[in-house]
Amino acid sequence: MPRFAIERGHPDVEPDEPFALIAREAGGFRIVTANQTAEMAGVRPGHLLTDAQALVPALITEEHAPARDRAAIRHLALRATRWSPWVAGETEEEGAAGLLIDVEGCAHLFGGEEPLLADIKETLNAQGLTARLALAETIGAAHARARFAAIPSKILEGAAARDGLAALPVAALRLPHDMVRVLRRLGLKRIGDLLPLKRADLTARFGAALPRRLDQMLGREPESLSPLLPPASYRIRTMFAEPLISEAQVTRAIDKAAKDLARLLVDQAKGTRQLELVLTRVDGDAVRLVIGTASPSAHAPHLARLLKQRLDRLADRFDPGFGIDALQLSSLRHEEMAGEQHALVDGEAASAAEEITVLLDRLGARMGFETVTRPQGEESHIPERAVVWAPVAAAAHAPNEAAAWAQAAWASLPRERPFLMLPSAEPAEVTAEVPEGPPRQFRWRRVTYRVAKAEGPERVAPEWWKGDGARTRDYYRLEDEEGRRFWLYRDGLFERETDAPRWYVHGLFA
């Protein structure tokens, strides 16, 4: 797409007005690219802005924004997944851009290679993009023919394809500009001039890049593209004979795709953690939705419900237009999921763990999984460090695993723990026997409590390897004269510490 930066969209400029994108350089502003109206008036890339304005006083200019070009080509590459899941986009010099699409195994879905090329060209032209298309057996050959061949979309095979590449200039090899200039000065202007030369001689004179590009173009050395979307092991793709134009039709299509994908996951004992839905319109526009789950899931109704909830939130921004003609549902991230039996009879209520998972997924889909947290156990014997709150998507334990962990941790505790632990320990004024006697009376939050019963101490040593200056704690379980129960600790020991020990309230028993 040689004029991509111009044609990707500038709503304030009419097509018949001279328009150019400029960039600031040391000598002032220069023309990056211009539309057809400006080019017909003599404006060319590389011209100084002052020279261009002398030729076309009515020239409209805008500073080139490469970041917007990259965002636009990424969005276009997403739309191009209607032809193949393997798509990559790149921006180039002078406002050009390109799409690389691996259509192996996909062309027959569109009636063959020539109908596929015609469909791609028609779709891009309908979006106002000038496009030169080429189909070849290697990335290098397709790249070269699309940019330098006189008739790029002509499909060549065998010897004809090699002869067609030989006639192209050496610039088609994707080499650095300095190397291309050197080759031209030496009289090596066409790719055909390089083919008879020995690879060892080319490597000695120009380095490994030149022979490698030649071999990649001819298919002697492998080359792969880095697709926009990560490869998915589990993917469902549906092309509709008649476009979907109503919300009910889209909903039914999502339900069916979720069911088919869940079947693939269950067969391999997998559960998805991240789903991607791509809906492609007839005009080539596309919308991409990505949802996550709190734990691995292969429950089709639940996954479909999450997708539809997310789609409802985008209803004001996504218009089906003349209809949706393609749907793709992929599991971008999945984990092992062992089968579980929740009930002996179908239709019985799901387990509490499953209900919690469904709730977490719904909350995460609405508010974001980073904002929904749950407790996660940590390896620490310091009470306030033994449990942390982590985002549900990043927590190490699934709900059923968390329950098992909590039960085992509770059973392993040497002493009873309070029902409520304060967010942070609060200081208290304590009257106790010295040096290590239990409290007889304490004042906390301006209220004095007289202790009727005391149990302890339970000694908790500091985690000395962390070097945080913590001291040894002695915990006591106390009951006052009215039956209220508290969890207090003395921070520090009389015989070991230079500073006098201090008392804190850390929790309350039910």
Secondary structure, DSSP 8 states (H G I E B T S, - for coil): -TTHHHHT--TTS-TTS-EEEEEEETTEEEEEEE-HHHHHTT--TT-BHHHHHHH-TT-EEEE--HHHHHHHHHHHHHHGGGT-S-EEEEE-GGG-EEEEE--TTTGGGGTSHHHHHHHHHHHHHHTT--------SSHHHHHHHHHH-SSTT----THHHHHHHHTSBGGGG---HHHHHHHHHTT--BHHHHTTS-HHHHHHHH-SHHHHHHHHHHTSS------SS---SEEEEEEEEEEE-SHHHHHHHHHHHHHHHHHHHHHTTEEEEEEEEEEEETTS-EEEEEEEEEEEE--HHHHHHHHHHHHHHTTTT---TT-EEEEEEEEEEEEE-------SSTTS---HHHHHHHHHHHHHHHH-TTT-EEEEE-S-SSGGGSEEEEETTT-SS-HHHHHHHHHHHHHH-SS---SEEEEEEEEEEEEE-TTT--EEEEEETTEEEEEEEEEEEEEE---GGG-S----EEEEEEEETTS-EEEEEEES-TTT-SS--EEEEEEE--
